[in-house]
Amino acid sequence: FAGRTEYLEKYIQVAAELNEAGYDVLAVDWRGQGLSDRLLPDPAPGHIADFADYQRDVIELIIAAQELDLPQPWHMLAHSMGGTIGLAALMNGLPVRSAAFSAPMLGINLRGLPEGLALALAGLLVRLGRGGRPAPGSGGNDSFVLTDPYRDNLLTSDGPRWGRIVAETASWPEIALGGATNDWVRAALLECRRLAALPAPELPALIALGSRERVVSAEAIRSRVASWPGSRLLELPDSRHEPMMERDSIRAAFLQAAIGHFGTHGE
């Protein structure tokens, strides 16, 4: 379950390593991003009106797994926004034995802006008819991958992997995505608030958090782990937002832990 702006080809190396560990891999481009159909006439903004719509994509993923007769038991691997979608799916009864989360978006790092104020602002802009427009501070229609310098990027400290993401985005414009719309921001904040009020699902979970996380809310992640008896927090020193795209030592620590977690709960 990939994050916002992501496309399944980004995880080709991760998929290969999971294959080597004995796991088949199935992924999807969420509606509105990757090579899936866009939801607005303007293809640049990242958009969704209601996070419940992503669960329709999850249903199609389950159907595909059944039709492909993929070996069971199944496990879920989710990153960032994919963690929001994944947690909701688990609460809806997603048929997996365990889950591993990489920096799940259980809250958004609003850089000091109170959540209530951010939600009110997004709601006001939606009511003013600007729901499909990029949210203030989101970067507009430009992909941040093509505008942010490597030194200050929020995703990874690994230069070659950052370069690969930049090269793919620059040479493959169909997969590029700009800032999130006001509709997306409102829907995301509402979904994070809804999930935080619900009890944790009854299955084992590994949840990774980098010490240099600045995209999602570390506080929300820690709060969920504290209220989830079957979960374990994996602290990743020096990791930014994307452990699976980080330096070898960081990504290996996460992937080895995730594979071990799946193996422990595989039978």
C-alpha positions as CSV (number, residue, x, y, z in Angstrom):
1,F,0.0,0.0,0.0
2,A,2.0,3.0,-1.3
3,G,1.9,6.6,-0.2
4,R,0.6,9.8,-1.7
5,T,2.2,10.7,-5.0
6,E,3.7,7.2,-5.3
7,Y,3.5,4.6,-8.1
8,L,4.0,0.9,-7.8
9,E,7.1,0.8,-10.0
10,K,8.9,2.8,-7.3
11,Y,8.9,-0.3,-5.2
12,I,10.5,-2.7,-7.7
13,Q,13.6,-3.3,-5.6
14,V,11.5,-3.8,-2.5
15,A,9.3,-6.3,-4.4
16,A,12.4,-8.2,-5.6
17,E,13.7,-8.5,-2.0
18,L,10.3,-9.7,-0.8
19,N,10.3,-12.3,-3.7
20,E,13.8,-13.4,-2.6
21,A,12.4,-13.9,0.9
22,G,9.7,-16.2,-0.5
23,Y,6.8,-13.7,-0.8
24,D,4.6,-12.9,-3.8
25,V,3.8,-9.1,-4.1
26,L,0.7,-7.4,-5.3
27,A,0.3,-3.7,-5.5
28,V,-2.0,-1.1,-6.9
29,D,-1.8,2.6,-8.0
30,W,-4.5,4.3,-5.9
31,R,-7.1,6.2,-7.8
32,G,-5.9,9.6,-8.9
33,Q,-2.2,8.7,-8.9
34,G,0.5,6.6,-10.6
35,L,-1.0,5.2,-13.9
36,S,-4.5,5.0,-12.5
37,D,-7.1,7.4,-13.9
38,R,-7.0,11.0,-12.5
39,L,-10.0,12.3,-10.7
40,L,-9.9,15.9,-12.0
41,P,-9.6,17.4,-15.4
42,D,-6.3,18.8,-14.3
43,P,-4.1,15.8,-13.8
44,A,-1.5,17.5,-11.6
45,P,-3.0,17.8,-8.1
46,G,-3.3,14.9,-5.8
47,H,-7.0,14.6,-5.1
48,I,-9.7,12.6,-3.2
49,A,-13.1,13.7,-2.0
50,D,-13.4,11.0,0.7
51,F,-10.9,8.5,1.9
52,A,-13.6,5.9,1.9
53,D,-13.2,5.8,-1.8
54,Y,-9.8,4.2,-1.4
55,Q,-11.4,1.2,0.2
56,R,-13.0,0.4,-3.2
57,D,-9.5,0.1,-4.6
58,V,-8.6,-2.2,-1.7
59,I,-11.6,-4.4,-2.5
60,E,-10.4,-4.7,-6.1
61,L,-6.9,-5.6,-4.8
62,I,-8.4,-8.4,-2.8
63,I,-10.5,-9.7,-5.7
64,A,-7.3,-9.7,-7.9
65,A,-5.4,-11.6,-5.2
66,Q,-8.2,-14.2,-5.1
67,E,-8.4,-14.5,-8.9
68,L,-4.6,-14.9,-9.1
69,D,-4.9,-17.6,-6.4
70,L,-1.9,-16.0,-4.5
71,P,-0.5,-18.2,-1.7
72,Q,-1.8,-17.5,1.7
73,P,-1.6,-16.3,4.4
74,W,-1.4,-12.7,3.2
75,H,0.3,-9.8,4.9
76,M,0.1,-6.1,4.4
77,L,3.0,-3.7,3.9
78,A,2.0,0.0,3.9
79,H,3.7,3.3,3.7
80,S,2.5,6.8,4.7
81,M,-0.9,7.5,3.2
82,G,-1.0,3.7,2.4
83,G,-0.9,3.2,6.1
84,T,-4.0,5.3,6.6
85,I,-5.8,3.3,3.9
86,G,-4.4,0.1,5.3
87,L,-5.4,0.7,8.9
88,A,-8.9,1.5,7.7
89,A,-8.9,-1.7,5.7
90,L,-7.7,-3.8,8.7
91,M,-10.6,-2.3,10.7
92,N,-12.9,-3.3,7.9
93,G,-11.6,-6.9,8.1
94,L,-8.8,-7.1,5.5
95,P,-7.9,-10.8,5.3
96,V,-4.3,-10.6,6.3
97,R,-2.4,-12.3,9.1
98,S,-0.1,-9.4,10.0
99,A,0.8,-5.9,9.0
100,A,4.0,-3.8,8.7
101,F,3.8,0.0,8.5
102,S,6.4,2.4,7.3
103,A,5.8,5.9,8.7
104,P,2.0,5.5,8.5
105,M,0.0,8.7,8.1
106,L,-2.0,8.4,11.3
107,G,-1.8,12.2,11.6
108,I,-0.1,14.9,9.5
109,N,2.8,17.0,10.6
110,L,1.2,20.4,10.4
111,R,4.4,22.2,11.6
112,G,2.7,23.8,14.6
113,L,-0.7,24.6,13.0
114,P,-3.5,23.2,15.3
115,E,-5.3,20.4,13.6
116,G,-8.7,22.0,14.2
117,L,-7.6,25.2,12.5
118,A,-6.1,23.3,9.5
119,L,-9.4,21.3,9.2
120,A,-11.5,24.5,9.4
121,L,-9.3,26.2,6.8
122,A,-9.6,23.3,4.4
123,G,-13.3,23.1,5.0
124,L,-13.7,26.8,4.3
125,L,-11.8,26.5,1.0
126,V,-13.9,23.5,0.0
127,R,-17.1,25.5,0.7
128,L,-15.8,28.4,-1.4
129,G,-15.6,26.0,-4.3
130,R,-11.8,25.5,-4.2
131,G,-11.9,21.9,-3.2
132,G,-10.1,20.7,-6.3
133,R,-7.4,23.4,-6.1
134,P,-4.0,22.7,-4.6
135,A,-4.0,23.5,-0.8
136,P,-2.0,26.5,0.5
137,G,1.6,25.4,1.1
138,S,1.2,22.2,-0.9
139,G,3.5,23.2,-3.7
140,G,0.8,23.9,-6.3
141,N,0.8,21.7,-9.5
142,D,4.5,21.1,-9.4
143,S,5.9,17.8,-8.1
144,F,8.0,18.5,-5.1
145,V,10.5,15.8,-6.3
146,L,11.4,18.1,-9.2
147,T,11.5,21.3,-7.1
148,D,13.0,20.4,-3.7
149,P,16.8,20.2,-3.5
150,Y,18.3,16.9,-2.4
151,R,19.9,18.4,0.7
152,D,16.5,19.6,2.1
153,N,14.3,16.8,0.9
154,L,12.0,15.1,3.5
155,L,12.1,11.6,2.1
156,T,15.6,10.1,2.1
157,S,19.2,10.8,2.9
158,D,20.3,8.4,0.1
159,G,21.5,10.4,-2.9
160,P,21.3,7.7,-5.6
161,R,17.8,6.6,-4.6
162,W,16.7,10.3,-4.4
163,G,18.2,10.7,-7.9
164,R,16.3,7.7,-9.2
165,I,13.0,9.1,-8.0
166,V,13.8,12.5,-9.6
167,A,14.8,10.8,-12.9
168,E,11.7,8.7,-13.0
169,T,9.4,11.7,-12.3
170,A,11.2,13.9,-14.9
171,S,11.2,11.3,-17.7
172,W,7.8,9.8,-17.0
173,P,5.4,12.8,-16.6
174,E,2.3,10.5,-16.5
175,I,3.3,9.4,-12.9
176,A,4.1,12.9,-11.6
177,L,1.7,14.4,-9.0
178,G,1.7,17.9,-7.6
179,G,0.4,19.2,-4.3
180,A,-2.7,17.9,-2.5
181,T,-6.0,19.6,-3.1
182,N,-8.1,21.2,-0.4
183,D,-10.5,18.3,-0.7
184,W,-7.6,15.8,-0.1
185,V,-6.4,17.7,3.0
186,R,-9.9,17.9,4.5
187,A,-10.5,14.2,3.8
188,A,-7.2,13.1,5.1
189,L,-7.6,15.1,8.4
190,L,-11.1,13.7,8.9
191,E,-9.9,10.1,8.2
192,C,-7.0,10.4,10.6
193,R,-9.3,11.8,13.3
194,R,-11.9,9.0,12.6
195,L,-9.3,6.2,12.9
196,A,-7.8,7.6,16.0
197,A,-11.1,7.3,17.8
198,L,-11.5,3.6,16.9
199,P,-10.0,0.6,18.7
200,A,-7.0,-1.1,17.2
201,P,-7.5,-4.2,15.0
202,E,-6.8,-7.5,16.6
203,L,-3.7,-8.6,14.7
204,P,0.1,-8.1,15.1
205,A,1.6,-5.0,13.6
206,L,5.1,-3.6,13.1
207,I,5.2,0.2,12.9
208,A,8.4,2.0,11.9
209,L,9.2,5.6,12.7
210,G,12.3,7.5,11.6
211,S,14.0,9.9,14.0
212,R,14.0,12.6,11.2
213,E,10.4,12.2,10.3
214,R,8.8,15.5,9.2
215,V,5.9,14.5,7.0
216,V,3.5,12.6,9.2
217,S,2.8,13.0,12.9
218,A,5.2,11.0,15.1
219,E,2.9,11.8,18.1
220,A,0.0,10.1,16.4
221,I,2.1,7.1,15.6
222,R,3.3,6.7,19.1
223,S,-0.3,7.2,20.4
224,R,-1.6,4.4,18.2
225,V,1.2,2.0,19.2
226,A,0.4,2.7,22.9
227,S,-3.2,1.7,22.3
228,W,-2.5,-1.3,20.1
229,P,-1.6,-4.4,22.3
230,G,-0.5,-6.3,19.2
231,S,1.8,-3.7,17.8
232,R,5.6,-3.0,18.1
233,L,7.3,0.3,17.4
234,L,10.5,0.1,15.4
235,E,12.6,3.2,15.9
236,L,14.9,4.0,12.9
237,P,17.7,6.4,13.8
238,D,18.5,8.9,11.1
239,S,15.7,7.8,8.8
240,R,13.6,10.4,7.1
241,H,10.1,9.7,5.8
242,E,10.8,6.8,3.5
243,P,12.7,3.9,5.2
244,M,12.4,1.7,2.1
245,M,14.1,4.4,0.0
246,E,16.8,5.2,2.6
247,R,20.4,4.3,2.9
248,D,21.2,0.6,2.8
249,S,21.6,0.2,6.6
250,I,18.3,1.9,7.3
251,R,16.2,0.2,4.7
252,A,17.7,-3.2,5.6
253,A,16.8,-2.7,9.2
254,F,13.2,-2.1,8.3
255,L,12.8,-4.7,5.6
256,Q,14.5,-7.4,7.7
257,A,12.2,-6.6,10.5
258,A,9.1,-6.6,8.3
259,I,10.1,-10.0,6.7
260,G,10.8,-11.4,10.1
261,H,7.5,-10.1,11.4
262,F,5.6,-11.7,8.4
263,G,7.5,-15.0,9.0
264,T,6.7,-15.1,12.7
265,H,3.0,-14.7,12.0
266,G,2.9,-16.7,8.8
267,E,1.4,-19.9,10.1
